[in-house]
Amino acid sequence: MPRLRHPILPVLGALALFTGAALPATSGSQPAPVRAPAPTLARPASPTKAPAADGFLRRWLLLEPIRVPGQLTQGVVQAAVKKDYFPDQLTVMPRDGDTVSVGDQALTWHAVDTTAYNVNLFHFAYALNKPTSNVLFWAVTVVNAPRDMPGVRLAIGSNAASIWWLNGEEVIALYNDRQSVIDDGVSRRVTLRKGPNVVRTAVINAGGATDFCARFLDEKDDPVTGITVSLGADGK
């Protein structure tokens, strides 16, 4: 685990996200201003969470944003996402409060439940006094299937560009400046394996609002609901 610049910042960062507390000043700096807590995000209160009837995945681990050029074409987005920012970025299964070093910054993973169908990344970053424009967000969750579920499709929307992986395989992407629209992009038919399945996304925003939504659709294009979502590959 990378060494932290300030050992209590991850804890207080999570506090700021959910309560609106100010972060402390570090040596030679002013305290960060108090921001209202993220209005659409809550701390997970149970080991697993089942999707509602609409099927949207509402539990995620979010990494604090990484500054990147705010260009959203396919080539630029693919290059930005494939740059090595931190070790094992396409395979890591983080825990709430874990940190990674990106350049001279220590960034923290935060476990969140969204009260809406979408995950509002602007609310997430703003509450933590983090940048919301020209940034890359990483998000990870685990979908637990009670049996093999072949023929499903991952349906997503994002503001703005995003790339999505299921169990380490890239399955869908959206590019260019766009609003988040339900089922804006739909993958080819895939299989949710019995047990844990890792869904990972990278979202790049140039400016303004930013968010994403995701769910699985069955062979009839109805939302998949017979699953649970958790934050660990062990289903917890």
Secondary structure, DSSP 8 states (H G I E B T S, - for coil): ----SSTTHHHHHHHHHHH-------TTS---------TTEE---SS-B---TT-B--EEEEE--EE-----SHHHHHHHHHS--STTTTT----TT-EEEETTEEEEEEEEEESSSSEEHHHHHHHTT---SSEEEEEEEEEEESS-EEEEEEEEEEESEEEEEETTEEEEEE-SS----TTSEE---EEE-SEEEEEEEEEEE-SS--EEEEEEE-TTS-B--S-EEESSTT--
